[in-house]
Amino acid sequence: MTNRSSPFLYFAYGSNLDEERLHIHCPSAGFVGIAQLANYQLAFSIESTNTWHGGVADIRPMPQEVVWGALWIIDEEHSDPLDRQEGVFRNPPAYERLLVDVKTPADDRVRCRSYQVVNPDSHTHLPSPAYLETILRGARAIGLPANYIRELEAIDTNGYEGASAH
């Protein structure tokens, strides 16, 4: 039986916008709705050389910018698997947990977990086509705003056509 005693809210903005991708590590994840994170921008500040073969998503502070994403509710039993997916336990860690306040389209403010790159590179890494398509598939499926999806579609990729281990 699934432990529902202490679920947590998670704001996803990268490949975990895609429910199928998120369910690999967090099968209990349930979609709550879309939300926006104010005063941050989407960045590709580190490179995944083994899994995605290109830049992977990050959120970096930036006044007047907004990152749209998915708000998921996840059973506590899948907290560690999500942390492992995000590289929290690597040495050195890739991402760290971050508490953020997001706003829903109904203007509700929600405090939730997200992740941010620990040591961002000083330059941008272009994402692979497979990684960007995973983000876009999720963004479209959950109904992110059309103008934000157009911004995502305009992101250049590195053109890598090899296999990605999703």
Secondary structure, DSSP 8 states (H G I E B T S, - for coil): ----SS-EEEEE-SGGGSHHHHHHH-TT-EEEEEEEEEEEEEEEEEEETTTTSEEEEEEEEEEEEEEEEEEEEE-GGGHHHHHHHTTTTSSS-SEEEEEEEEE-TT--EEEEEEEEESS--SS-----HHHHHHHHHHHHHHT--HHHHHHHHT-------S----
